[in-house]
Amino acid sequence: MWTRPLLMLVAASSAMAAEPPLNLHELVEEALQRNPGILAAQKRLEASRQRPAQQSALPDPTVSFGWNASGNPLPGAGLGREPTANIGVMASQELPWPGKLRLRGVIAKQEASAEEEQVRAVELNVVSRLKQAYHRLHHTYEMQELLERSRDVLRNLLSVTEARYSVGKAPQQDIFKAQTQLSMMETRLIQNESERRAREAEINSLLDRPQDAPLGQPPDDPVEALSFTLEELQAKAGAAAPELRRDEKMLQRAETALTLARKDYYPDTTLNAGYYNIGSMPPMYMFRADLRIPLYYRRKQRAAETEQAAGVVEARRNYEASSQSLLYRIKNDYLAAETSSKLMTIYSKTIVPQARFTAESSLASYENGTTDFLNVLNNYMAVFDAEMSYHEQMQEFHLALSRLEELTGVELMH
C-alpha cells in the first residue's frame, strides 16, 4: 500500500541531495531584486518623487488671441476706422498667494517620504515571509530525518517482538501495535514531504521563480541565543520600524495640509496683459490684476480648514495606535522567542536524554522479559515526541525572530 508514495519520497530525496545547500543571505538578496511586490512598491516610490516638482510649480500661463470687429464679424472689419475694432493678443498668469506652492511641494515631499517607508515595510515583509518559509523548509528536513530514524527504531523493535512471538514469549497483538506505529510513521513522512514541497513553492514564488524550481537543503546552522532585551527591541523599533515612521510622516503631512488650508483664505492673483492693434490708430495696451475674493469663507475655506484639522487628529491617533500595536506585537513575539529558547534548552539537556535512557533501559528489560511491549513502545514514542517538540520549538524560535525583524526593522539573525 505504501510502495508508490515511499518510492516518490526516495526519488525526491535523491533529487534534493543533488542541489547545493540553500544560502539564506543569497535568497534574501535575490528576493530584494526580483520580488514583484517589492518592484511594484519601488515604482510607486519613483512616481511619488515626481509629484513635488509638479505641486510646487506655477500654473501654466494662458495666451488668448482674438479681435473686435465693427460692421461685420470678420477679422479686421472696421480696423483703423472704428476705435472699438482691434486685433490683439492677451497673456494671463495665475500667481498663488506666497507660500502656497511651497506648502504643496512640502506635502508632496512628505508623501514621498511616507512612500519610502512603505517600500521598506514591503521589503521587510517579503524578507520575513522568505525567512519563515526557509525555516519551515528546514524543519521538514529535520522532521524527515527524525521520522526515518524513529521508523528504523520501530522496525528493530518489531524484529525483536517477532522473535519473541516466534518462541511464545510475546502475544501477537504486540506485533500489530508495532506495525500500526510503523504505518503511522509512513503517513507522517508523506505529510512531511507534502509540507516540504509547499514551502519550496512558497520560496520560489517570493523569488519570482517557477513554482517547481529545484531548491537545495537548508544547512544546520547553530541556534543563536537571545542577545537583546525586550526594552532594547522596543527602543530600536521606535527609531527604525517603517510602519511607525510612515505614520509619523503622514502626521507631518496632515499638519502641513492644515497650514495650507489656513493659507487658502488669502486670495490668489491672476495677472493679465494684452496688446491690441487698431490699424492706423495708436496700438492699445491692457494690464489687469484679478483677485479672488473669499466671499464664501465660512462655507468653503473654513470647512476645508476644519476638515484638515480633523485629518491631523486622525493621523495623530493612527500614529498612537500603530505605536501601541507595534509594542504589543514586539512583546508577543519576543516572549514567544524567549519561551522557545528556554524550552529548547530543557528538551535538549533534560527531556530528550532522559527519554532516550528510559527507552533503552526498557528495551533491555523487554528482551529479558521483565517488562511488557506496551511500556517499551510508549517509551520510544516518548523519545520521538520529545525530539519532535525540540525541533518544533526551534522552528517557533526562528519564526518569532523573523517576525521581530519585520516589526523592528533590525536584523536579529546573522
Contacts in CASP RR format, 6 or more apart in sequence:
PFRMAT RR
TARGET T0000
AUTHOR 0000-0000-0000
METHOD contacts of the structure
MODEL  1
MWTRPLLMLVAASSAMAAEPPLNLHELVEEALQRNPGILAAQKRLEASRQ
RPAQQSALPDPTVSFGWNASGNPLPGAGLGREPTANIGVMASQELPWPGK
LRLRGVIAKQEASAEEEQVRAVELNVVSRLKQAYHRLHHTYEMQELLERS
RDVLRNLLSVTEARYSVGKAPQQDIFKAQTQLSMMETRLIQNESERRARE
AEINSLLDRPQDAPLGQPPDDPVEALSFTLEELQAKAGAAAPELRRDEKM
LQRAETALTLARKDYYPDTTLNAGYYNIGSMPPMYMFRADLRIPLYYRRK
QRAAETEQAAGVVEARRNYEASSQSLLYRIKNDYLAAETSSKLMTIYSKT
IVPQARFTAESSLASYENGTTDFLNVLNNYMAVFDAEMSYHEQMQEFHLA
LSRLEELTGVELMH
2 183 0 8 1.000
2 186 0 8 1.000
5 186 0 8 1.000
5 190 0 8 1.000
6 186 0 8 1.000
6 189 0 8 1.000
8 193 0 8 1.000
9 189 0 8 1.000
9 190 0 8 1.000
9 193 0 8 1.000
12 193 0 8 1.000
12 196 0 8 1.000
12 197 0 8 1.000
13 144 0 8 1.000
15 214 0 8 1.000
16 214 0 8 1.000
16 216 0 8 1.000
16 217 0 8 1.000
17 217 0 8 1.000
19 214 0 8 1.000
19 215 0 8 1.000
19 216 0 8 1.000
19 217 0 8 1.000
20 216 0 8 1.000
21 216 0 8 1.000
21 217 0 8 1.000
21 218 0 8 1.000
21 219 0 8 1.000
22 134 0 8 1.000
22 137 0 8 1.000
22 215 0 8 1.000
22 216 0 8 1.000
22 217 0 8 1.000
22 218 0 8 1.000
22 219 0 8 1.000
24 131 0 8 1.000
24 134 0 8 1.000
24 218 0 8 1.000
27 130 0 8 1.000
27 134 0 8 1.000
27 203 0 8 1.000
27 207 0 8 1.000
28 127 0 8 1.000
28 130 0 8 1.000
28 131 0 8 1.000
30 207 0 8 1.000
31 38 0 8 1.000
31 126 0 8 1.000
31 127 0 8 1.000
31 130 0 8 1.000
31 206 0 8 1.000
31 207 0 8 1.000
32 38 0 8 1.000
32 123 0 8 1.000
32 126 0 8 1.000
32 127 0 8 1.000
34 207 0 8 1.000
34 208 0 8 1.000
35 126 0 8 1.000
35 206 0 8 1.000
35 207 0 8 1.000
35 208 0 8 1.000
36 208 0 8 1.000
37 122 0 8 1.000
37 126 0 8 1.000
38 119 0 8 1.000
38 122 0 8 1.000
38 123 0 8 1.000
38 126 0 8 1.000
41 118 0 8 1.000
41 119 0 8 1.000
41 122 0 8 1.000
41 123 0 8 1.000
42 119 0 8 1.000
44 115 0 8 1.000
44 118 0 8 1.000
44 119 0 8 1.000
45 112 0 8 1.000
45 115 0 8 1.000
45 116 0 8 1.000
45 118 0 8 1.000
45 119 0 8 1.000
48 108 0 8 1.000
48 111 0 8 1.000
48 112 0 8 1.000
48 115 0 8 1.000
49 112 0 8 1.000
51 105 0 8 1.000
51 108 0 8 1.000
51 111 0 8 1.000
51 112 0 8 1.000
52 105 0 8 1.000
52 106 0 8 1.000
52 108 0 8 1.000
52 109 0 8 1.000
52 112 0 8 1.000
54 108 0 8 1.000
55 101 0 8 1.000
55 104 0 8 1.000
55 105 0 8 1.000
55 107 0 8 1.000
55 108 0 8 1.000
56 101 0 8 1.000
56 102 0 8 1.000
56 104 0 8 1.000
56 105 0 8 1.000
56 108 0 8 1.000
57 101 0 8 1.000
58 93 0 8 1.000
58 94 0 8 1.000
58 95 0 8 1.000
58 96 0 8 1.000
58 101 0 8 1.000
59 93 0 8 1.000
59 94 0 8 1.000
59 96 0 8 1.000
61 91 0 8 1.000
61 92 0 8 1.000
61 93 0 8 1.000
62 91 0 8 1.000
62 92 0 8 1.000
62 93 0 8 1.000
63 89 0 8 1.000
63 90 0 8 1.000
63 91 0 8 1.000
63 92 0 8 1.000
64 89 0 8 1.000
64 90 0 8 1.000
64 91 0 8 1.000
64 92 0 8 1.000
65 88 0 8 1.000
65 89 0 8 1.000
66 75 0 8 1.000
66 87 0 8 1.000
66 88 0 8 1.000
66 89 0 8 1.000
67 75 0 8 1.000
67 76 0 8 1.000
67 85 0 8 1.000
67 86 0 8 1.000
67 87 0 8 1.000
67 88 0 8 1.000
68 84 0 8 1.000
68 85 0 8 1.000
68 86 0 8 1.000
69 75 0 8 1.000
69 76 0 8 1.000
69 77 0 8 1.000
69 78 0 8 1.000
69 79 0 8 1.000
69 85 0 8 1.000
70 77 0 8 1.000
70 78 0 8 1.000
70 81 0 8 1.000
70 82 0 8 1.000
70 84 0 8 1.000
70 85 0 8 1.000
71 77 0 8 1.000
71 78 0 8 1.000
71 82 0 8 1.000
75 87 0 8 1.000
76 85 0 8 1.000
76 87 0 8 1.000
77 85 0 8 1.000
78 85 0 8 1.000
79 85 0 8 1.000
79 86 0 8 1.000
79 87 0 8 1.000
79 277 0 8 1.000
79 278 0 8 1.000
79 279 0 8 1.000
80 278 0 8 1.000
80 279 0 8 1.000
80 280 0 8 1.000
80 281 0 8 1.000
83 278 0 8 1.000
83 281 0 8 1.000
85 278 0 8 1.000
86 276 0 8 1.000
86 277 0 8 1.000
86 278 0 8 1.000
86 279 0 8 1.000
86 284 0 8 1.000
87 276 0 8 1.000
87 277 0 8 1.000
88 274 0 8 1.000
88 275 0 8 1.000
88 276 0 8 1.000
88 277 0 8 1.000
89 274 0 8 1.000
89 275 0 8 1.000
90 272 0 8 1.000
90 273 0 8 1.000
90 274 0 8 1.000
90 275 0 8 1.000
90 286 0 8 1.000
91 272 0 8 1.000
91 273 0 8 1.000
91 274 0 8 1.000
92 270 0 8 1.000
92 271 0 8 1.000
92 272 0 8 1.000
92 273 0 8 1.000
93 270 0 8 1.000
93 271 0 8 1.000
94 268 0 8 1.000
94 269 0 8 1.000
94 270 0 8 1.000
95 268 0 8 1.000
95 269 0 8 1.000
95 270 0 8 1.000
95 271 0 8 1.000
96 268 0 8 1.000
97 263 0 8 1.000
97 266 0 8 1.000
97 267 0 8 1.000
97 268 0 8 1.000
97 269 0 8 1.000
99 263 0 8 1.000
100 260 0 8 1.000
100 263 0 8 1.000
100 264 0 8 1.000
100 268 0 8 1.000
103 256 0 8 1.000
103 259 0 8 1.000
103 260 0 8 1.000
103 263 0 8 1.000
104 260 0 8 1.000
106 256 0 8 1.000
107 253 0 8 1.000
107 256 0 8 1.000
107 257 0 8 1.000
107 260 0 8 1.000
110 249 0 8 1.000
110 250 0 8 1.000
110 252 0 8 1.000
110 253 0 8 1.000
110 256 0 8 1.000
111 249 0 8 1.000
111 253 0 8 1.000
113 249 0 8 1.000
114 246 0 8 1.000
114 249 0 8 1.000
114 250 0 8 1.000
114 253 0 8 1.000
117 242 0 8 1.000
117 243 0 8 1.000
117 245 0 8 1.000
117 246 0 8 1.000
117 249 0 8 1.000
118 242 0 8 1.000
118 246 0 8 1.000
120 242 0 8 1.000
120 409 0 8 1.000
121 242 0 8 1.000
121 243 0 8 1.000
121 246 0 8 1.000
124 242 0 8 1.000
124 405 0 8 1.000
124 406 0 8 1.000
124 409 0 8 1.000
125 406 0 8 1.000
126 206 0 8 1.000
127 405 0 8 1.000
127 406 0 8 1.000
128 402 0 8 1.000
128 403 0 8 1.000
128 405 0 8 1.000
128 406 0 8 1.000
129 202 0 8 1.000
129 206 0 8 1.000
130 203 0 8 1.000
130 206 0 8 1.000
130 207 0 8 1.000
131 398 0 8 1.000
131 402 0 8 1.000
131 405 0 8 1.000
131 413 0 8 1.000
132 398 0 8 1.000
132 399 0 8 1.000
132 402 0 8 1.000
132 403 0 8 1.000
133 199 0 8 1.000
133 202 0 8 1.000
133 203 0 8 1.000
133 206 0 8 1.000
134 203 0 8 1.000
134 218 0 8 1.000
135 218 0 8 1.000
135 395 0 8 1.000
135 398 0 8 1.000
135 399 0 8 1.000
135 402 0 8 1.000
136 195 0 8 1.000
136 199 0 8 1.000
136 395 0 8 1.000
136 399 0 8 1.000
137 196 0 8 1.000
137 199 0 8 1.000
137 200 0 8 1.000
137 203 0 8 1.000
137 215 0 8 1.000
137 218 0 8 1.000
138 218 0 8 1.000
138 220 0 8 1.000
138 395 0 8 1.000
138 398 0 8 1.000
139 391 0 8 1.000
139 392 0 8 1.000
139 394 0 8 1.000
139 395 0 8 1.000
140 192 0 8 1.000
140 193 0 8 1.000
140 195 0 8 1.000
140 196 0 8 1.000
140 199 0 8 1.000
141 196 0 8 1.000
141 217 0 8 1.000
141 218 0 8 1.000
142 391 0 8 1.000
142 394 0 8 1.000
143 188 0 8 1.000
143 192 0 8 1.000
143 388 0 8 1.000
143 391 0 8 1.000
144 189 0 8 1.000
144 192 0 8 1.000
144 193 0 8 1.000
144 196 0 8 1.000
146 384 0 8 1.000
146 387 0 8 1.000
146 388 0 8 1.000
146 391 0 8 1.000
147 185 0 8 1.000
147 188 0 8 1.000
147 189 0 8 1.000
147 192 0 8 1.000
148 189 0 8 1.000
150 185 0 8 1.000
150 380 0 8 1.000
150 383 0 8 1.000
150 384 0 8 1.000
151 182 0 8 1.000
151 185 0 8 1.000
151 186 0 8 1.000
151 189 0 8 1.000
153 380 0 8 1.000
154 178 0 8 1.000
154 181 0 8 1.000
154 182 0 8 1.000
154 185 0 8 1.000
154 380 0 8 1.000
155 182 0 8 1.000
157 178 0 8 1.000
157 363 0 8 1.000
157 376 0 8 1.000
157 377 0 8 1.000
157 380 0 8 1.000
158 175 0 8 1.000
158 178 0 8 1.000
158 179 0 8 1.000
158 182 0 8 1.000
160 363 0 8 1.000
160 366 0 8 1.000
160 367 0 8 1.000
161 170 0 8 1.000
161 174 0 8 1.000
161 175 0 8 1.000
161 178 0 8 1.000
161 373 0 8 1.000
162 175 0 8 1.000
164 170 0 8 1.000
164 174 0 8 1.000
165 171 0 8 1.000
165 172 0 8 1.000
165 174 0 8 1.000
165 175 0 8 1.000
169 369 0 8 1.000
170 373 0 8 1.000
174 373 0 8 1.000
174 374 0 8 1.000
177 373 0 8 1.000
177 374 0 8 1.000
177 377 0 8 1.000
178 373 0 8 1.000
178 377 0 8 1.000
181 377 0 8 1.000
181 381 0 8 1.000
200 215 0 8 1.000
201 211 0 8 1.000
201 212 0 8 1.000
203 215 0 8 1.000
204 210 0 8 1.000
204 211 0 8 1.000
204 212 0 8 1.000
204 213 0 8 1.000
204 215 0 8 1.000
205 211 0 8 1.000
223 341 0 8 1.000
223 344 0 8 1.000
223 394 0 8 1.000
223 397 0 8 1.000
224 413 0 8 1.000
224 414 0 8 1.000
225 341 0 8 1.000
226 337 0 8 1.000
226 338 0 8 1.000
226 341 0 8 1.000
228 412 0 8 1.000
230 330 0 8 1.000
230 331 0 8 1.000
230 334 0 8 1.000
233 330 0 8 1.000
233 334 0 8 1.000
233 404 0 8 1.000
233 408 0 8 1.000
233 410 0 8 1.000
234 327 0 8 1.000
234 330 0 8 1.000
234 331 0 8 1.000
236 408 0 8 1.000
236 409 0 8 1.000
236 410 0 8 1.000
237 244 0 8 1.000
237 326 0 8 1.000
237 327 0 8 1.000
237 330 0 8 1.000
237 407 0 8 1.000
237 408 0 8 1.000
237 409 0 8 1.000
237 410 0 8 1.000
238 244 0 8 1.000
238 323 0 8 1.000
238 326 0 8 1.000
240 408 0 8 1.000
240 409 0 8 1.000
240 410 0 8 1.000
241 326 0 8 1.000
241 407 0 8 1.000
241 408 0 8 1.000
241 409 0 8 1.000
242 409 0 8 1.000
243 322 0 8 1.000
243 326 0 8 1.000
243 407 0 8 1.000
244 319 0 8 1.000
244 322 0 8 1.000
244 323 0 8 1.000
244 326 0 8 1.000
247 315 0 8 1.000
247 318 0 8 1.000
247 319 0 8 1.000
247 322 0 8 1.000
248 319 0 8 1.000
250 315 0 8 1.000
250 318 0 8 1.000
250 319 0 8 1.000
251 312 0 8 1.000
251 315 0 8 1.000
251 316 0 8 1.000
251 318 0 8 1.000
251 319 0 8 1.000
253 315 0 8 1.000
254 308 0 8 1.000
254 311 0 8 1.000
254 312 0 8 1.000
254 314 0 8 1.000
254 315 0 8 1.000
254 316 0 8 1.000
255 312 0 8 1.000
255 315 0 8 1.000
257 308 0 8 1.000
257 311 0 8 1.000
257 312 0 8 1.000
258 305 0 8 1.000
258 308 0 8 1.000
258 309 0 8 1.000
258 311 0 8 1.000
258 312 0 8 1.000
260 308 0 8 1.000
261 301 0 8 1.000
261 304 0 8 1.000
261 305 0 8 1.000
261 307 0 8 1.000
261 308 0 8 1.000
262 305 0 8 1.000
264 301 0 8 1.000
264 304 0 8 1.000
264 305 0 8 1.000
265 294 0 8 1.000
265 297 0 8 1.000
265 301 0 8 1.000
267 291 0 8 1.000
267 292 0 8 1.000
267 293 0 8 1.000
267 294 0 8 1.000
268 291 0 8 1.000
268 292 0 8 1.000
269 289 0 8 1.000
269 290 0 8 1.000
269 291 0 8 1.000
269 292 0 8 1.000
270 289 0 8 1.000
270 290 0 8 1.000
271 287 0 8 1.000
271 288 0 8 1.000
271 289 0 8 1.000
271 290 0 8 1.000
272 286 0 8 1.000
272 287 0 8 1.000
272 288 0 8 1.000
272 289 0 8 1.000
272 290 0 8 1.000
273 285 0 8 1.000
273 286 0 8 1.000
273 287 0 8 1.000
273 288 0 8 1.000
274 285 0 8 1.000
274 286 0 8 1.000
274 287 0 8 1.000
275 283 0 8 1.000
275 284 0 8 1.000
275 285 0 8 1.000
275 286 0 8 1.000
276 283 0 8 1.000
276 284 0 8 1.000
276 285 0 8 1.000
276 286 0 8 1.000
277 283 0 8 1.000
278 284 0 8 1.000
294 301 0 8 1.000
326 407 0 8 1.000
329 403 0 8 1.000
329 407 0 8 1.000
330 404 0 8 1.000
330 407 0 8 1.000
330 408 0 8 1.000
333 400 0 8 1.000
333 401 0 8 1.000
333 403 0 8 1.000
333 404 0 8 1.000
333 407 0 8 1.000
334 400 0 8 1.000
334 404 0 8 1.000
336 396 0 8 1.000
336 400 0 8 1.000
337 396 0 8 1.000
337 397 0 8 1.000
337 400 0 8 1.000
337 401 0 8 1.000
337 404 0 8 1.000
340 393 0 8 1.000
340 394 0 8 1.000
340 396 0 8 1.000
340 397 0 8 1.000
340 400 0 8 1.000
341 397 0 8 1.000
343 389 0 8 1.000
343 390 0 8 1.000
343 393 0 8 1.000
344 390 0 8 1.000
344 393 0 8 1.000
344 394 0 8 1.000
344 397 0 8 1.000
347 386 0 8 1.000
347 387 0 8 1.000
347 389 0 8 1.000
347 390 0 8 1.000
347 393 0 8 1.000
348 390 0 8 1.000
351 386 0 8 1.000
351 389 0 8 1.000
351 390 0 8 1.000
352 383 0 8 1.000
352 386 0 8 1.000
352 387 0 8 1.000
352 390 0 8 1.000
355 379 0 8 1.000
355 382 0 8 1.000
355 383 0 8 1.000
355 386 0 8 1.000
356 383 0 8 1.000
358 379 0 8 1.000
358 382 0 8 1.000
359 376 0 8 1.000
359 379 0 8 1.000
359 380 0 8 1.000
359 382 0 8 1.000
359 383 0 8 1.000
362 371 0 8 1.000
362 375 0 8 1.000
362 376 0 8 1.000
362 379 0 8 1.000
363 376 0 8 1.000
363 379 0 8 1.000
363 380 0 8 1.000
365 371 0 8 1.000
365 376 0 8 1.000
366 372 0 8 1.000
366 373 0 8 1.000
366 375 0 8 1.000
366 376 0 8 1.000
398 413 0 8 1.000
401 412 0 8 1.000
401 413 0 8 1.000
402 413 0 8 1.000
404 410 0 8 1.000
404 412 0 8 1.000
405 411 0 8 1.000
405 412 0 8 1.000
405 413 0 8 1.000
END
